[in-house]
Every structure is written in structure tokens, then in C-alpha cells.
Amino acid sequence: MATVIRPYRDDDFETVMAIERGEDGSDYQSAVFVRQAGVLFPQTFFVLEHEGTAAGFTVGGGVQGDGGRAWVLRLKVRADLRGRGFGRLLLSCLLDALHDRGVAEVLLSVSPQNLPAVRLYESSGFGVAVKEEGYFGEGEDRLLMRLPPG
């Protein structure tokens, strides 16, 4: 079966929630994020379908009051399918959709320990703008990365 990227649909909820939850996440928090993202970001919430099932997803969101800036809010691929280029496909799809909507600058945050993700973002043109210690609380450092206009 082919691999396709398509907009999120309500019937994706269970599989996308499982990917969001991962191995150690909360069912409730994952469910809230997926439901709200489906409502708030329908034009920038994409699912990668591989062999007939959701295998990854990405969500982007514009900065309120600044149509020229947006954030990559999530980019996740099922653990058993990582390293096969699916993250790059999802990121490319999201960036194209954001640029089609007039977004010039894209931002994201990533754990400095998530080296595969950092390498993906850097190879896609993102640069580290700043390292924020405790960005999400004690021990939750993040690299804030930026894809400049152009």
C-alpha cells in the first residue's frame, strides 16, 4: 500500500492519540491535544498514512495577530517507523501548507537530547535561535529553532 499524507479526520482520533501518547504519555492529555488541534488547526493538521493506518502526524499553528509567523506544534512518527523519512515528509508537507498561507517564519521547540529531530530540523533549514533552560519546567530544556523567511 502507498504512503500518503492527508488532512486529519475525526476517524483518525484513536490512532493519532496513541501516537501522541507514545510510551509514557497521558491518555487524557493526548486526547485533549488531538481533539483541540483538530478543531483549531484543520488546515495544518496532517496525518501520514502508511499501509492503511495512521503512522505519524504533524500540526502547525499560526501566531495570533502575526500572519507571517507560525509554529510547528507537533511532529510525531510511530516509534517502529522512525528513521524511514516519514518525519521529513510530514515536515515538508506542513511547511508547504504554512507557506501557502503566507507564513514567512516558522518556529519550533525541541529537546536538545532528541538528536534525530534536531538533525531533521537543521537539514530542513532551521537554526537554533536560543537554548532555553527549563522552558517547560525544571529539567525540560528546549532548543528554540527558527526557519527564517525566504
N, C-alpha and C positions, 0 to 999 in steps of 0.2 A: 504494500500500500504506500501511497505517496505521503510525503510530509508537506503539510500546508500550514500557513499562518492565516488566521481569520479573526474577525471580531469575536469577543466574548459573548456567549449566550447564556441565558439563565440555566439551561440544562447542563452547562459546564460546572455549575456550582460545586458539586461534591468532589469532582476530580481536581479542580483548581484549588479548592480549600485544602485538600490533602497535600498538594504540592506546597502551598503557602505554609501549612502547619509544619511540614518536614518531620524530622525525627523527634524533636523535643519541643515543639510549639504547642500553643493552646488552641483547642478546638474553637472556643468561644471567640478569642481574639482573631483567629484566622477567618472565621465565618463573618465577623463584623467587617473586617477589611475587604473581603471579596464582595460581599453584598453592597457595601457603600461604594467601592470602586466601580462596580457595575452600573450604579446609578449616576455617580458623579463624573465618570470619565469614559462614557460609552464609545467615544471616537478614538480613544487612545488606550484601550484595554484589548490586548491581543492574546490569543491562545495559539500555541503551536501544537498541532495535532499530528501525531506520528503513529502509524499502524492503527488508525481508527480511534485513538484515545488522546486526551489532553496529556502532553508530555512536558509542557512549560508554558509560561505566560509572562507578559510584561504589561506594566501600567505606567503611563506618563500623565503629568498634570501641569497645567499652566499656572503661572504665578498670578494670583488675583491682582488686577489693576495694572499688570505689565504683560501684555500680549506677546511681547518679544522674548520672554523667558519662560522656561518650563523645567520640571524636574523628572528624572527617571525615578519613579516611586518604588517600583519593584521590577526585578528581572530574575526569574527562577526557572530552573530546569530540574526535572526529576533526577534524583541522585544517580540512578542507574543509567542515565543517558547523558551525563555530563562528559565534556571532552570530545563531543562529536560535532561541534559547530552550531548547535541549536541556539545557544546563547547569542552568538554573533548574528544569526538570522533574526532572532527576536529584536535585538538592539537595532539592527539596520531598519527593520520594519517600523519600529517606534520612532526612530529619528526621522525617517521619511515622512511619517504621518505628522510629526510635530513641525517639520519644516514646511509641509504643505499648508499648515495652518498659520504660517507667518512667524513661527518661533525662530529666533536667530541664535539664542544662547541656551544651552542645556546644561543643567547641573545634576549632581547625584552625590550620595554619600555611600561609602563602602568601608568595611572593616579593613584596616591595614593588614590583618592576618589572612584575608581572603585573596591570596596572591593570584589564583586563576582569574578572578573577577577584575582585579587591578590590572592585570596584563591585557585582558579583553578590552577594558575601557581605554587604556593607554594606546593600544593598537588601533582603536577606533577614533583617535584624535583627542581624547580627553587628557587633560593635565591636572596635576594636583594643585589646587588653589591654596589649600591650607590643611594642616593636620589639627583636628580639634580633639583635645583630651577630654574625656568624659562627656562627649557630645550627647549621648543618650543615658548619661548617669555614670556612676563610678565603674571604671573598668570597661566602659563602652566607647572607646576611642573610634574616631572615624576620619577617613580622608574625605575632604570635600573636593570633588573633581568638577571640572568645567570644560565643556566643549565650546570654544569661542565661536563667535559669528564667523560666517564665511564658508 
